[in-house]
């Protein structure tokens, strides 16, 4: 890959993955922050293990950045505690917490070289010059920037500048690194590359990272666990797979996977499965076992990529394809379900197997991919 005509160096991490994490554990207990009558963060609690990559995911106003700023010390909580490596830092000033921070804006000193920018945190801490030189060199090599130390920020591409900002946060080996949408200003191709590079560095060095983004795909790719936030609350704190395949609320199902929601009623439980009578079609759909009692009104939630088009006799419902859009490896289709004002169900199927507009199709899914929620639970 080339950036402004300069080949981007690959990440180089010497040695094998450390046996133990170099980062430290972080604990947040009942963290709360209000602004007048607005509750920005409402009793947020989580335990983050040493060497774990955790992402705060949510839309604007969800509380993710406010939570990060309280951990960093830039925003004082109304109540609650923040502990890093067993040390209570709740009321400490930011500089006394010794945490690394990478912003979306690179905030590099334009008059300094790359080497001087990366060395700045060590210089502030009074580290001897020989030690500074050694650690800056090691850190630049980790990020694939060994040959860039003498350049000024204006001579670098956006991706290279972001690597320098990451090096500046890494160089003094903080117990936790906080990242506030650090890739938001980059184009998709470069963002995808840096996602892999940041994750590789984090894993190889055993860093504890807390990352903020509103990009669902970015969160799924990079995280060990994700805290999905809405209106100051943590809706679910779980692994990417559990969030995507086993969402605990309709909001999580919709926000993380743009789920289809179909109304229905639980008909009965049959062994390992629950049978749902769909309101629109009157047909039965098989879902994985749920503990909701028979007769419960539910919303059937299925991600577009877990639905399949099939023969009309084989699906749990039928409909007419209203739109089919080719997007490279996928075809995104919208199927209007039969029966009154049937909903438009979204499917994502491999290109070459996708239905075409006007086609009559059935829709099916594996029972294990079907989630059920009581109708009084809102998607947000």
N, C-alpha and C positions, 0 to 999 in steps of 0.2 A: 504494500500500500504506500502511496506517496501523498505527502501533505505539502502544498505549495511547491511541488517539484522536488522535495527532499524526502528520501526514503525514510519511513518511520522505523527506528530500530526496535527489535524485538525485546521483550522483557527477559532479563537474565537474572536468575536467582541461583546462587551457588549452593551446592550441598543438597541434602535431602530435607524433607519436611521435619521440623523439630519434634522431638518426642513429647515435649510439653509446650504449651502455648506461652508466648512471650507477653501477650496481653493479659489483663486482669479481669476478674468477674465484676459485674456491675449490678446493683440492686436498686430498684425504684419501688417505693412503698407509698401508696395512697397519695400520689402527687396531685396537687390541685392548684389551679391558677384561674383567677377571675379578673375581668376588666369591667368594673361597674356591675351591671346586671348580667353581663355575658360570661358564661362559664367556658373558658377556652380549653381547659383540661380538667377532667372530673374524676378524681380518685384513681389515677392510672397506677397500676402496679405490674411489675415484671421482674423476672430474674434472668440475667444474661450471663452465660457461662464464659469463662476465659477462652479466648480464641474463637468466639462465635461471631458470625456475621448476621446482624439483625437489622431489618429494615422497618421503618415506620412508613406505612403506605396509607394514603388517603387523599381526598380532594382538598381544595382550598378551604380553610376554615375548620378542618377536621381536628386540629390540635397537634399534628405531628411535628411541625417546626417549633411550636411553643414548648413542647416536651423536650426536644433536642436542646433548645436554648436554656432551659432550666438545668439540664444535665451539664451543659457547658459553663453555666454560671453567669450568662449574659441576661438572665431573667430570673428573678427571685420568686420561688413558689409561695403561695399562701399557707400551705401546709404540706406535710409529707416529708420523706427522707430520700436522699440519694447517697449510696455507698459505693465506693470504688475500691476493690481489693480489700474489703473489710474496713475501710476508712470512711467515716462520715464526712462528706464534702458539701452537704446541703447549704451551709451558710458561708462557705469559703469563696473568696474572690476568684475569678477565672484563672488568673496567673498562678494561683496557689493549688489549683487542681491538677496541673501538669498534663492536661488532656490535649490531644492533637485535634485540629479543626481544618477541614477543607471546604471552602465555600464554592458556590456556583461561579462567582466572580473570582478570578485567580488572585487578585490583590498582591501581585508581585511588584517589587520596587523597580521602577523602570530604569533608574540610574545605576542599578547593580547588575552584575553578571549573574548567570544561572548559579554558578558556584557560590557567589556571595549571598544570593537569595536563600539558598538551601542552608548555608552556614549560619544565617542570622539567629535562629533560636539557640544555637550552641554558643554564639558570641555573647548573647544576652546572659547566658548561664555561666559565663566565665570559664568555658572549657579551654584547655591549652590548645595552641595553634596546631601543633602536630596531630593531636587527637581530632581536631576539627577537620583537618585535611583528610585524614584517614576515613572518618565517618561519612563525610560528604562524598568522597570518591566511591565508597561502598554503596551508598544510597543511590547515587546517580547510576551506578552499574545495575542495580536492582531494577530500576525503571527504564533501562535501555538508553540512558542519556550520557554515557561516558564521554562522548566527543563534543558535548554541548556546553561544557562548563564555562567557557569564555564568552559565550554569546549573551546579548542583552535580550530581555523578553520580547521586544519588538521584532527580533530576528527569528522568532519561533512561530510555528502554527498554533492554533488554538489547542489542539491535542497535546502538543509538546509543552505548552504553558501549563496545562492542567497536570501533566506529569511532574513538572517542577513544583507546583503547589502541593502535590502529594508527597514529593520528596521532602519538602520543608516540614510537613507534618510527621514524616517517618523518622527524620534524622536523629531526633533525641529520644526515640523509642518510648513514646508515651504509653501508659497502661491501657488507654482507650482512644481510638480515633473516631471523631464525629465528622460525618459528611452530609452537607446540606445541598441536595440536588446538584452535585458537582459536575454532572454531564449534561445538564439541561440546556446549555447554550450551544452544544455541538450537533453536527448533522448525524443522521442515523447510522451511517456506515462507521464513522469514527466513534460514535457512542457505543456501538456494538463491540468494537475492538477494545475500547478502554474498559468496558465491563469485564471482559475476559482477563485483561491485564491486572485490573485492581483485585479481582477475585483470586487470581494466581498468586499475587504478592501476599494477600491476606492469608491464604492457606499455607504458603511456604514459610512465612514468618510467624505464624500462629497469632496473628493480631486480633484483638477484639475491636470490631467495627460496628458503629451504629450509623445507619444510612437513611436519609430521608428522600423519598421520591413520590410522585403522583403517577408514575409510569408502572402499570401492572406487570408488563412483560419484563421490565428491568428488575423489578422486585423478585419475580419468580426465578430469573436466571441467576441472580447473585446471592440470594439469601439462604442461610441455614434455617432461619425462622422469620416470620413476618408478623408485625402487629398492624392489623387493619383497623384504622381509626375513623370515627364519625362523631361529629358534634362533641368532641372532647373525650369520648369514651373509646376504649379498646373493644371492638366488636369480637375479635378473635385473634389470639396469639398462637401461631402454629407453624408447622412446616409448610412449604409451598404445596406439596402434594396433598396434605390434609385440607388446606384451605380451598384448593381447587376441586378436589374430589369429595370432600366431606365438609362443606360449609355449614356452620352452626346457625346462621341466620340468613334470611333472604337477601339482606343487604350485601353480605359477603359473597353470596352466589352471584349476584348481579354485578357487583363492582369488579370482582376478580375475573369473571368469565362471561359476562353479558348473557346470563342464563335466560332460557325461555321459561315462562311461567304459564302453566295450563291449569285451569280450575278443575277440581274433582272432589270425590268423596271416597273415603276408605271403605271398600266393600267387605273385605275379610283378610285374615292372615292365614297363609298357607305355607307351613313349614318355615323355610328360610326367607320367604318373600311376603310382601304385602301387595294385595291387589287393589287397584284404584279404579273407580268408575269415573271416566272423564265426563265432565258436564256437557261439553260441546258435542261430542260424537256418541256418547252413551256406551262406548266400548271400554273394555278392561285393559289396564296397563299394569305390568308387573314391575314392582320396585323392590329394592333390597328391604330387608325386614326393618320396620319401624315400630315403636312401642305405642304409637297413637291408637286409641280405641276405634273399633269399627263405627262407621257413621260420621267420623270427624271430617269436616270440610277442610280441604287441603289445597295448597298450590304445589303442583308438580314442577320441579325445577330440573332442567337438563341443559348442559352446555351445548352450543351449536356444533362443536366438533365431535360430540358424542352421539348425535343423532345421525341416522342413515336413511337415505331414500331407498325404497324397495317397491316390489309389486303391490298393487292396491289391496290384494287379498292377504298380504303378509304383515301389514303394519297395524299398530294400535290405533291409528287414525289415518284418514286420507285427505287429500287436498289438491289444489291446483298451484303449480309453480307460477308466481307472479313476476319474479325477477331472478336472474342468474348472472352473477358478475364474476368474470375471470380475474383472479389476482395472483397470477403466477403459478404457485404449486397448488392453489386451492380454487375451488368455485364456491362462492357464497351465494346461497339461494334463499329466497323467501317463499314459503308455501302457505297459501291461505287455506286454513282448515275448514272442512265441510261442516255445515250446520249453522244456520243463522249468520250472525256476524262473527264468524270464526276468526280467531287471532292469526296473525302472520307469524309463522314459526321460522326461525332462522337456522339454516344448516350450513356447515362447512365440510365439504367433501373433497377428496383428491381430484385435481384437474384431470380430465379425461373420463371421469366417472360421474361427473355432475349432471343433474337434470337440466332441461332447457325450459325456457319460458313457455307457458301454455300446456306443459305436460302434466298428466294426472299421475300422482305418485302416492304410495303409502309411506308412512314414517315409522321407524322402529328404533329401539335403543336397548342396550343390555340393562338388565334389572339393576346391576351394581352401579350404573351411572345415573340412576334416577334418585333424586333427593326430594323429600316431602317436608312441607312446612304448613302448620296451621294457618288458615286464611287470615287470622287476626295479626300475624307477624308481617310487618311491612318491609318492603325492599328498600325503602328510603326515597 
